[in-house]
Amino acid sequence: MATKLEENVERLIAYKLVTSVTGTISDRAKRKYEKIGEEIGEKFKDKQKLPENSYLIAQLRWSDEAINKARKISLALEEFRQEYPDYGKILDEKIEKHREVRRAYLQFGLKEGDLPENIYLEVIKEVVSGVSDEKAKEFYRVIKEISQALKKDKKKDKGLQELLLPE
């Protein structure tokens, strides 16, 4: 019979595999997600629009609100200003400069329904290069099922998704 320590080490090894694989997939997908979001944002800034009859929703939202709301960051900045008053003034100038910047968000989603399965399969095959069509379909079914299970844990629907675009 395995000791509690042995059981925990086994679980640690299993968690490492799960986090390594899902982390790698997540990192790759996030890079592609942000890149395509930035490309779409640029097109909207250039006044391009989706066709009126599209089943997709995508638009820019602008925000003038200050980004720095985190209490821990505020406390750290205040401590820095006290310890280094000259540099604190420079830091305050830089913070104020960036507070004035309008931030662009890309809002996107579907009017109703879901995307065709082949779009998801194409994305999966881009993220995990070399995966077979069969494995991509299997992976899609698994992530869709897990997504549904995770949605049960959440209390409200997200509605439109939002992506902060780089300045």
C-alpha atoms as one frame of an Amber mdcrd trajectory, in Angstrom:
protein
   0.000   0.000   0.000   1.340   3.419  -1.015   1.943   6.062   1.608   0.200
   9.429   1.449   3.504  10.959   0.347   3.809   8.451  -2.516   0.228   9.154
  -3.581   0.924  12.887  -3.577   4.106  12.446  -5.641   2.132  10.342  -8.158
  -0.519  13.060  -8.342   2.184  15.716  -8.711   3.631  13.842 -11.720   0.156
  13.519 -13.250  -0.614  17.223 -12.673   2.708  18.140 -14.291   1.750  16.227
 -17.436  -1.685  17.873 -17.544  -0.312  21.371 -16.942   2.588  20.928 -19.372
   0.411  19.746 -22.250  -2.479  22.118 -21.617  -0.071  24.986 -20.907   1.783
  24.457 -24.174  -1.467  24.289 -26.124  -2.779  27.338 -24.273   0.406  29.353
 -24.908   0.388  28.550 -28.622  -3.321  29.264 -28.980  -3.018  32.514 -27.006
  -0.252  33.808 -29.291  -2.393  33.073 -32.355  -5.517  34.478 -30.649  -3.781
  37.766 -29.803  -2.179  38.070 -33.250  -5.426  37.557 -35.150  -7.260  39.830
 -32.696  -4.713  42.567 -33.353  -5.109  42.093 -37.127  -8.896  42.338 -36.826
  -8.578  45.418 -34.604  -6.416  47.147 -37.214  -9.015  46.388 -39.905 -11.764
  47.893 -37.746  -9.590  50.957 -37.067  -9.275  51.272 -40.870 -13.108  51.369
 -40.993 -13.609  47.842 -42.345 -16.795  46.139 -41.152 -18.453  42.750 -41.198
 -21.268  42.353 -43.730 -24.711  43.308 -42.389 -26.027  39.752 -42.851 -23.092
  38.095 -41.018 -23.857  35.694 -38.162 -20.774  37.091 -36.414 -20.454  40.090
 -34.127 -17.225  42.097 -33.963 -16.699  45.716 -33.024 -14.265  48.036 -31.299
 -14.964  49.435 -27.866 -12.896  52.320 -26.535 -12.194  52.931 -22.881 -10.806
  56.042 -21.201 -10.813  54.575 -17.709  -7.559  54.263 -15.819  -6.133  50.777
 -15.890  -4.292  50.738 -12.554  -6.851  49.569 -10.015  -4.838  46.971  -8.126
  -4.318  47.836  -4.457  -1.022  45.941  -4.145   0.448  47.888  -7.055  -0.700
  51.183  -5.527   0.942  50.317  -2.226   4.182  49.307  -3.944   4.221  52.544
  -5.946   3.647  54.622  -2.818   6.521  52.838  -1.054   8.764  53.426  -4.087
   7.896  57.166  -4.080   8.795  57.423  -0.401  12.128  55.624  -0.819  13.098
  57.311  -4.109  11.311  60.682  -4.318  13.195  61.896  -7.427  12.478  58.694
  -9.344   8.944  58.718  -7.925   8.267  62.008  -9.728   9.494  60.500 -13.014
   7.368  57.423 -12.422   4.290  59.566 -11.693   4.810  61.444 -14.982   4.980
  58.171 -16.912   1.883  56.798 -15.161  -0.040  60.000 -15.903   1.032  59.880
 -19.562  -0.327  56.343 -19.914  -3.547  57.125 -18.046  -4.505  59.474 -20.852
  -4.239  56.753 -23.500  -7.541  55.436 -24.801  -7.573  51.666 -24.771  -9.181
  49.730 -27.600 -11.009  46.468 -26.996 -12.183  44.092 -29.675 -15.601  42.719
 -28.780 -16.621  39.585 -30.644 -19.052  36.718 -30.635 -21.924  35.090 -32.466
 -25.422  36.430 -32.985 -26.700  32.893 -32.383 -25.643  29.271 -32.681 -22.112
  28.006 -32.968 -19.273  28.044 -35.475 -19.051  25.146 -37.919 -16.935  22.275
 -36.563 -14.412  22.559 -39.413 -13.288  26.002 -38.173 -12.481  24.573 -34.750
 -10.663  21.647 -36.374  -8.557  24.006 -38.511  -7.572  26.009 -35.421  -6.701
  22.854 -33.457  -4.527  21.641 -36.333  -2.767  25.033 -36.486  -2.039  24.967
 -32.752  -1.006  21.305 -32.607   0.810  20.861 -35.891   0.963  17.348 -37.255
  -2.166  16.119 -35.476  -4.380  13.894 -37.617  -7.938  14.838 -38.608  -9.218
  12.015 -36.423  -7.281  13.177 -33.335  -8.281  16.806 -33.968 -11.960  15.745
 -34.012 -11.474  13.699 -30.850  -9.729  16.618 -29.141 -12.496  19.004 -30.258
 -15.179  16.740 -28.788 -13.262  16.500 -25.509 -12.696  20.262 -25.137 -16.306
  20.974 -26.076 -17.499  18.521 -23.410 -15.122  19.966 -20.815 -16.212  23.494
 -21.776 -19.846  22.526 -21.133 -18.900  21.019 -17.766 -17.011  24.184 -16.797
 -19.948  26.381 -17.835 -22.124  24.555 -15.311 -19.759  25.867 -12.619 -20.216
  29.480 -13.772 -23.288  31.425 -12.801 -23.655  33.828 -15.744 -23.172  33.693
 -19.470 -20.268  35.704 -20.848 -22.092  37.191 -23.849 -19.622  39.000 -26.065
 -15.954  38.161 -25.591 -13.425  40.975 -25.276  -9.767  41.263 -26.207  -7.628
  44.222 -25.110  -5.699  45.394 -28.161  -2.109  46.598 -27.861  -1.535  50.348
 -27.908
